[in-house]
């Protein structure tokens, strides 16, 4: 389903590159997630490792909102 969205959003001449980058990010993220759960499960147990991994994606946007620079007043 997401691959269809990628193909619909990019021009024809870069479609192969866009799909390749999408797959790279998707599969690398899956591998990192599996490795993180495997590494953390020895420290906090499997339920704790899965909980940490579930919270991490939401923590990044929350951090971005806090670091957003103040807007400059209009002249």
Backbone as XML, in Angstrom:
<?xml version="1.0"?>
<chain id="A" units="angstrom">
  <residue number="1" name="UNK">
    <atom name="N" x="0.822" y="-1.181" z="0.000"/>
    <atom name="CA" x="0.000" y="0.000" z="0.000"/>
    <atom name="C" x="0.873" y="1.254" z="0.000"/>
  </residue>
  <residue number="2" name="UNK">
    <atom name="N" x="1.884" y="1.319" z="0.840"/>
    <atom name="CA" x="2.738" y="2.505" z="0.861"/>
    <atom name="C" x="3.572" y="2.627" z="-0.402"/>
  </residue>
  <residue number="3" name="UNK">
    <atom name="N" x="3.971" y="1.502" z="-0.974"/>
    <atom name="CA" x="4.729" y="1.555" z="-2.221"/>
    <atom name="C" x="3.878" y="2.182" z="-3.322"/>
  </residue>
  <residue number="4" name="UNK">
    <atom name="N" x="2.591" y="1.884" z="-3.331"/>
    <atom name="CA" x="1.698" y="2.514" z="-4.302"/>
    <atom name="C" x="1.642" y="4.023" z="-4.101"/>
  </residue>
  <residue number="5" name="UNK">
    <atom name="N" x="1.662" y="4.463" z="-2.856"/>
    <atom name="CA" x="1.642" y="5.893" z="-2.569"/>
    <atom name="C" x="2.918" y="6.554" z="-3.057"/>
  </residue>
  <residue number="6" name="UNK">
    <atom name="N" x="4.058" y="5.888" z="-2.831"/>
    <atom name="CA" x="5.333" y="6.445" z="-3.302"/>
    <atom name="C" x="5.310" y="6.578" z="-4.820"/>
  </residue>
  <residue number="7" name="UNK">
    <atom name="N" x="4.851" y="5.566" z="-5.511"/>
    <atom name="CA" x="4.838" y="5.632" z="-6.978"/>
    <atom name="C" x="3.883" y="6.711" z="-7.486"/>
  </residue>
  <residue number="8" name="UNK">
    <atom name="N" x="2.832" y="6.984" z="-6.749"/>
    <atom name="CA" x="1.887" y="8.012" z="-7.177"/>
    <atom name="C" x="2.421" y="9.427" z="-6.926"/>
  </residue>
  <residue number="9" name="UNK">
    <atom name="N" x="3.323" y="9.575" z="-5.976"/>
    <atom name="CA" x="3.786" y="10.906" z="-5.594"/>
    <atom name="C" x="5.018" y="11.401" z="-6.338"/>
  </residue>
  <residue number="10" name="UNK">
    <atom name="N" x="5.758" y="10.505" z="-6.961"/>
    <atom name="CA" x="7.023" y="10.931" z="-7.591"/>
    <atom name="C" x="6.908" y="10.883" z="-9.108"/>
  </residue>
  <residue number="11" name="UNK">
    <atom name="N" x="7.680" y="11.719" z="-9.802"/>
    <atom name="CA" x="7.679" y="11.701" z="-11.273"/>
    <atom name="C" x="8.228" y="10.372" z="-11.805"/>
  </residue>
  <residue number="12" name="UNK">
    <atom name="N" x="7.856" y="10.058" z="-13.025"/>
    <atom name="CA" x="8.267" y="8.788" z="-13.633"/>
    <atom name="C" x="9.777" y="8.612" z="-13.712"/>
  </residue>
  <residue number="13" name="UNK">
    <atom name="N" x="10.508" y="9.673" z="-13.992"/>
    <atom name="CA" x="11.948" y="9.524" z="-14.216"/>
    <atom name="C" x="12.742" y="9.246" z="-12.937"/>
  </residue>
  <residue number="14" name="UNK">
    <atom name="N" x="12.143" y="9.413" z="-11.759"/>
    <atom name="CA" x="12.841" y="9.098" z="-10.500"/>
    <atom name="C" x="12.100" y="8.047" z="-9.675"/>
  </residue>
  <residue number="15" name="UNK">
    <atom name="N" x="11.138" y="7.407" z="-10.275"/>
    <atom name="CA" x="10.311" y="6.446" z="-9.539"/>
    <atom name="C" x="11.132" y="5.278" z="-8.991"/>
  </residue>
  <residue number="16" name="UNK">
    <atom name="N" x="12.038" y="4.737" z="-9.767"/>
    <atom name="CA" x="12.864" y="3.621" z="-9.302"/>
    <atom name="C" x="13.736" y="4.001" z="-8.123"/>
  </residue>
  <residue number="17" name="UNK">
    <atom name="N" x="14.297" y="5.201" z="-8.175"/>
    <atom name="CA" x="15.131" y="5.691" z="-7.072"/>
    <atom name="C" x="14.278" y="5.871" z="-5.820"/>
  </residue>
  <residue number="18" name="UNK">
    <atom name="N" x="13.108" y="6.438" z="-5.971"/>
    <atom name="CA" x="12.243" y="6.679" z="-4.819"/>
    <atom name="C" x="11.814" y="5.371" z="-4.165"/>
  </residue>
  <residue number="19" name="UNK">
    <atom name="N" x="11.456" y="4.377" z="-4.968"/>
    <atom name="CA" x="11.061" y="3.086" z="-4.410"/>
    <atom name="C" x="12.255" y="2.417" z="-3.732"/>
  </residue>
  <residue number="20" name="UNK">
    <atom name="N" x="13.436" y="2.536" z="-4.323"/>
    <atom name="CA" x="14.631" y="1.970" z="-3.712"/>
    <atom name="C" x="14.942" y="2.595" z="-2.365"/>
  </residue>
  <residue number="21" name="UNK">
    <atom name="N" x="14.858" y="3.928" z="-2.276"/>
    <atom name="CA" x="15.091" y="4.607" z="-1.000"/>
    <atom name="C" x="14.028" y="4.250" z="0.031"/>
  </residue>
  <residue number="22" name="UNK">
    <atom name="N" x="12.790" y="4.153" z="-0.413"/>
    <atom name="CA" x="11.717" y="3.753" z="0.499"/>
    <atom name="C" x="12.002" y="2.367" z="1.078"/>
  </residue>
  <residue number="23" name="UNK">
    <atom name="N" x="12.363" y="1.423" z="0.234"/>
    <atom name="CA" x="12.651" y="0.070" z="0.717"/>
    <atom name="C" x="13.855" y="0.053" z="1.649"/>
  </residue>
  <residue number="24" name="UNK">
    <atom name="N" x="14.882" y="0.828" z="1.331"/>
    <atom name="CA" x="16.061" y="0.906" z="2.195"/>
    <atom name="C" x="15.683" y="1.386" z="3.591"/>
  </residue>
  <residue number="25" name="UNK">
    <atom name="N" x="14.933" y="2.469" z="3.660"/>
    <atom name="CA" x="14.532" y="3.016" z="4.956"/>
    <atom name="C" x="13.604" y="2.054" z="5.687"/>
  </residue>
  <residue number="26" name="UNK">
    <atom name="N" x="12.664" y="1.457" z="4.985"/>
    <atom name="CA" x="11.693" y="0.556" z="5.606"/>
    <atom name="C" x="12.378" y="-0.672" z="6.185"/>
  </residue>
  <residue number="27" name="UNK">
    <atom name="N" x="13.220" y="-1.325" z="5.420"/>
    <atom name="CA" x="13.848" y="-2.553" z="5.888"/>
    <atom name="C" x="14.962" y="-2.286" z="6.892"/>
  </residue>
  <residue number="28" name="UNK">
    <atom name="N" x="15.671" y="-1.181" z="6.765"/>
    <atom name="CA" x="16.689" y="-0.829" z="7.759"/>
    <atom name="C" x="16.028" y="-0.525" z="9.096"/>
  </residue>
  <residue number="29" name="UNK">
    <atom name="N" x="14.920" y="0.181" z="9.058"/>
    <atom name="CA" x="14.189" y="0.463" z="10.297"/>
    <atom name="C" x="13.700" y="-0.803" z="10.967"/>
  </residue>
  <residue number="30" name="UNK">
    <atom name="N" x="13.250" y="-1.763" z="10.195"/>
    <atom name="CA" x="12.820" y="-3.034" z="10.771"/>
    <atom name="C" x="13.967" y="-3.787" z="11.400"/>
  </residue>
  <residue number="31" name="UNK">
    <atom name="N" x="15.121" y="-3.750" z="10.778"/>
    <atom name="CA" x="16.289" y="-4.444" z="11.329"/>
    <atom name="C" x="16.765" y="-3.772" z="12.608"/>
  </residue>
  <residue number="32" name="UNK">
    <atom name="N" x="16.762" y="-2.454" z="12.631"/>
    <atom name="CA" x="17.185" y="-1.731" z="13.829"/>
    <atom name="C" x="16.212" y="-1.993" z="14.971"/>
  </residue>
  <residue number="33" name="UNK">
    <atom name="N" x="14.932" y="-2.026" z="14.670"/>
    <atom name="CA" x="13.936" y="-2.311" z="15.707"/>
    <atom name="C" x="14.110" y="-3.692" z="16.299"/>
  </residue>
  <residue number="34" name="UNK">
    <atom name="N" x="14.351" y="-4.677" z="15.463"/>
    <atom name="CA" x="14.563" y="-6.038" z="15.955"/>
    <atom name="C" x="15.821" y="-6.128" z="16.802"/>
  </residue>
  <residue number="35" name="UNK">
    <atom name="N" x="16.875" y="-5.474" z="16.357"/>
    <atom name="CA" x="18.124" y="-5.485" z="17.127"/>
    <atom name="C" x="17.953" y="-4.766" z="18.461"/>
  </residue>
  <residue number="36" name="UNK">
    <atom name="N" x="17.209" y="-3.678" z="18.462"/>
    <atom name="CA" x="16.988" y="-2.941" z="19.711"/>
    <atom name="C" x="16.201" y="-3.780" z="20.711"/>
  </residue>
  <residue number="37" name="UNK">
    <atom name="N" x="15.166" y="-4.453" z="20.251"/>
    <atom name="CA" x="14.385" y="-5.310" z="21.152"/>
    <atom name="C" x="15.247" y="-6.449" z="21.673"/>
  </residue>
  <residue number="38" name="UNK">
    <atom name="N" x="16.046" y="-7.038" z="20.804"/>
    <atom name="CA" x="16.927" y="-8.118" z="21.241"/>
    <atom name="C" x="17.933" y="-7.658" z="22.277"/>
  </residue>
  <residue number="39" name="UNK">
    <atom name="N" x="18.500" y="-6.480" z="22.078"/>
    <atom name="CA" x="19.480" y="-5.967" z="23.026"/>
    <atom name="C" x="18.857" y="-5.526" z="24.335"/>
  </residue>
  <residue number="40" name="UNK">
    <atom name="N" x="17.725" y="-4.863" z="24.263"/>
    <atom name="CA" x="17.075" y="-4.368" z="25.482"/>
    <atom name="C" x="16.393" y="-5.468" z="26.282"/>
  </residue>
  <residue number="41" name="UNK">
    <atom name="N" x="15.996" y="-6.553" z="25.635"/>
    <atom name="CA" x="15.266" y="-7.603" z="26.350"/>
    <atom name="C" x="16.114" y="-8.239" z="27.442"/>
  </residue>
  <residue number="42" name="UNK">
    <atom name="N" x="17.433" y="-8.250" z="27.268"/>
    <atom name="CA" x="18.296" y="-8.775" z="28.325"/>
    <atom name="C" x="18.343" y="-7.861" z="29.540"/>
  </residue>
  <residue number="43" name="UNK">
    <atom name="N" x="18.101" y="-6.571" z="29.338"/>
    <atom name="CA" x="18.156" y="-5.599" z="30.439"/>
    <atom name="C" x="16.817" y="-5.402" z="31.139"/>
  </residue>
  <residue number="44" name="UNK">
    <atom name="N" x="15.764" y="-5.248" z="30.353"/>
    <atom name="CA" x="14.455" y="-4.908" z="30.936"/>
    <atom name="C" x="13.381" y="-5.948" z="30.655"/>
  </residue>
  <residue number="45" name="UNK">
    <atom name="N" x="13.737" y="-7.052" z="30.057"/>
    <atom name="CA" x="12.754" y="-8.076" z="29.705"/>
    <atom name="C" x="12.068" y="-7.745" z="28.392"/>
  </residue>
  <residue number="46" name="UNK">
    <atom name="N" x="11.414" y="-8.735" z="27.826"/>
    <atom name="CA" x="10.768" y="-8.550" z="26.524"/>
    <atom name="C" x="9.634" y="-7.522" z="26.564"/>
  </residue>
  <residue number="47" name="UNK">
    <atom name="N" x="8.725" y="-7.574" z="27.559"/>
    <atom name="CA" x="7.669" y="-6.545" z="27.577"/>
    <atom name="C" x="8.227" y="-5.127" z="27.717"/>
  </residue>
  <residue number="48" name="UNK">
    <atom name="N" x="9.264" y="-4.955" z="28.533"/>
    <atom name="CA" x="9.866" y="-3.629" z="28.687"/>
    <atom name="C" x="10.531" y="-3.151" z="27.413"/>
  </residue>
  <residue number="49" name="UNK">
    <atom name="N" x="11.219" y="-4.061" z="26.721"/>
    <atom name="CA" x="11.879" y="-3.700" z="25.465"/>
    <atom name="C" x="10.859" y="-3.300" z="24.407"/>
  </residue>
  <residue number="50" name="UNK">
    <atom name="N" x="9.756" y="-4.028" z="24.321"/>
    <atom name="CA" x="8.715" y="-3.673" z="23.363"/>
    <atom name="C" x="8.064" y="-2.337" z="23.723"/>
  </residue>
  <residue number="51" name="UNK">
    <atom name="N" x="7.908" y="-2.074" z="25.023"/>
    <atom name="CA" x="7.339" y="-0.797" z="25.450"/>
    <atom name="C" x="8.256" y="0.361" z="25.075"/>
  </residue>
  <residue number="52" name="UNK">
    <atom name="N" x="9.555" y="0.189" z="25.297"/>
    <atom name="CA" x="10.509" y="1.238" z="24.933"/>
    <atom name="C" x="10.456" y="1.483" z="23.433"/>
  </residue>
  <residue number="53" name="UNK">
    <atom name="N" x="10.434" y="0.422" z="22.666"/>
    <atom name="CA" x="10.412" y="0.568" z="21.213"/>
    <atom name="C" x="9.108" y="1.209" z="20.732"/>
  </residue>
  <residue number="54" name="UNK">
    <atom name="N" x="8.016" y="0.995" z="21.449"/>
    <atom name="CA" x="6.742" y="1.611" z="21.072"/>
    <atom name="C" x="6.733" y="3.106" z="21.373"/>
  </residue>
  <residue number="55" name="UNK">
    <atom name="N" x="7.475" y="3.535" z="22.400"/>
    <atom name="CA" x="7.474" y="4.942" z="22.803"/>
    <atom name="C" x="8.422" y="5.785" z="21.953"/>
  </residue>
  <residue number="56" name="UNK">
    <atom name="N" x="9.493" y="5.210" z="21.466"/>
    <atom name="CA" x="10.530" y="5.961" z="20.755"/>
    <atom name="C" x="9.993" y="6.748" z="19.548"/>
  </residue>
  <residue number="57" name="UNK">
    <atom name="N" x="9.161" y="6.179" z="18.675"/>
    <atom name="CA" x="8.687" y="6.977" z="17.524"/>
    <atom name="C" x="7.875" y="8.203" z="17.926"/>
  </residue>
  <residue number="58" name="UNK">
    <atom name="N" x="7.159" y="8.149" z="19.031"/>
    <atom name="CA" x="6.391" y="9.301" z="19.477"/>
    <atom name="C" x="7.234" y="10.341" z="20.186"/>
  </residue>
  <residue number="59" name="UNK">
    <atom name="N" x="8.378" y="9.940" z="20.711"/>
    <atom name="CA" x="9.229" y="10.868" z="21.449"/>
    <atom name="C" x="9.925" y="11.853" z="20.516"/>
  </residue>
  <residue number="60" name="UNK">
    <atom name="N" x="10.237" y="11.448" z="19.322"/>
    <atom name="CA" x="10.954" y="12.321" z="18.392"/>
    <atom name="C" x="10.109" y="13.531" z="17.977"/>
  </residue>
  <residue number="61" name="UNK">
    <atom name="N" x="8.863" y="13.364" z="17.556"/>
    <atom name="CA" x="8.069" y="14.560" z="17.210"/>
    <atom name="C" x="7.818" y="15.457" z="18.423"/>
  </residue>
  <residue number="62" name="UNK">
    <atom name="N" x="7.664" y="14.864" z="19.607"/>
    <atom name="CA" x="7.457" y="15.679" z="20.804"/>
    <atom name="C" x="8.690" y="16.532" z="21.079"/>
  </residue>
  <residue number="63" name="UNK">
    <atom name="N" x="9.867" y="15.982" z="20.878"/>
    <atom name="CA" x="11.100" y="16.736" z="21.060"/>
    <atom name="C" x="11.255" y="17.841" z="20.042"/>
  </residue>
  <residue number="64" name="UNK">
    <atom name="N" x="10.788" y="17.607" z="18.845"/>
    <atom name="CA" x="10.882" y="18.643" z="17.804"/>
    <atom name="C" x="10.012" y="19.840" z="18.149"/>
  </residue>
  <residue number="65" name="UNK">
    <atom name="N" x="8.841" y="19.593" z="18.710"/>
    <atom name="CA" x="7.960" y="20.700" z="19.058"/>
    <atom name="C" x="8.589" y="21.595" z="20.109"/>
  </residue>
  <residue number="66" name="UNK">
    <atom name="N" x="9.329" y="21.034" z="21.018"/>
    <atom name="CA" x="9.945" y="21.825" z="22.075"/>
    <atom name="C" x="11.112" y="22.659" z="21.562"/>
  </residue>
  <residue number="67" name="UNK">
    <atom name="N" x="11.837" y="22.172" z="20.560"/>
    <atom name="CA" x="13.024" y="22.858" z="20.072"/>
    <atom name="C" x="12.735" y="23.819" z="18.933"/>
  </residue>
  <residue number="68" name="UNK">
    <atom name="N" x="11.511" y="23.995" z="18.561"/>
    <atom name="CA" x="11.174" y="24.873" z="17.446"/>
    <atom name="C" x="11.534" y="26.317" z="17.808"/>
  </residue>
  <residue number="69" name="UNK">
    <atom name="N" x="12.295" y="26.997" z="16.955"/>
    <atom name="CA" x="12.692" y="28.372" z="17.284"/>
    <atom name="C" x="11.491" y="29.309" z="17.311"/>
  </residue>
  <residue number="70" name="UNK">
    <atom name="N" x="11.627" y="30.340" z="18.095"/>
    <atom name="CA" x="10.555" y="31.327" z="18.210"/>
    <atom name="C" x="10.389" y="32.057" z="16.887"/>
  </residue>
  <residue number="71" name="UNK">
    <atom name="N" x="9.179" y="32.423" z="16.592"/>
    <atom name="CA" x="8.919" y="33.161" z="15.349"/>
    <atom name="C" x="9.356" y="34.607" z="15.504"/>
  </residue>
  <residue number="72" name="UNK">
    <atom name="N" x="9.855" y="35.139" z="14.426"/>
    <atom name="CA" x="10.248" y="36.555" z="14.421"/>
    <atom name="C" x="9.022" y="37.401" z="14.191"/>
  </residue>
  <residue number="73" name="UNK">
    <atom name="N" x="8.923" y="38.501" z="14.891"/>
    <atom name="CA" x="7.753" y="39.380" z="14.680"/>
    <atom name="C" x="7.804" y="40.005" z="13.281"/>
  </residue>
  <residue number="74" name="UNK">
    <atom name="N" x="6.652" y="40.232" z="12.734"/>
    <atom name="CA" x="6.575" y="40.851" z="11.416"/>
    <atom name="C" x="6.953" y="42.325" z="11.522"/>
  </residue>
  <residue number="75" name="UNK">
    <atom name="N" x="7.631" y="42.788" z="10.494"/>
    <atom name="CA" x="8.066" y="44.200" z="10.497"/>
    <atom name="C" x="6.985" y="45.111" z="10.014"/>
  </residue>
</chain>
